Amino acid sequence: MAQKPKVDPHVGRLGYLQALVTEFQETESQDAKEQVLANLANFAYDPSNYPYLRQLQVLDLFLDSLSEENETLVEFAIGSACVENMYILLLFF
């Protein structure tokens, strides 16, 4: 089982999300990548997180994950990218 993300619990939401993005980008462990991407995907379901996710370019991270060989990462990326894109579309219509 993957370890919990190494994030300081005293940082704000933006800091927490930044730590998750950094961990995803730096880890070599596929289990850790899956866990972190799943956490980011969960944050994508809450509209209050969209400004932070947009600022951290998490949508790009999801889209980049679509080309991974790891099917779990691709699955998480598809769901997350769809949720975030739907929110963006709703903003403009």
Steps between C-alpha positions, in 0.01 A plus 500: 500500500628846415594739776303811578618802302780688673313824555521739795152506658545866599516639147190643335308332222719652228814383681354154545411470133842635399664233716290231332594625153868511597486151646333366186765657281796387710410148611619193314252269677198404289298431816575849631412655162166316503422612854594863436310517170197348673523769769523773237205342317292518818583869536379554141145410607473804730446826308663699781830338400487601132687829540784315674501216250507749214781700662707183546418382145365171631289457185826482303624237745181298440535537124868399511401192700283380211817386322624291795531124458346452845129442432398614849664838445323532165165413660543760776616758247199447272249542781675799649555682173133453409381644832728802481417564133126487573545769765697717257225463238235598753690820578475615141138405426 
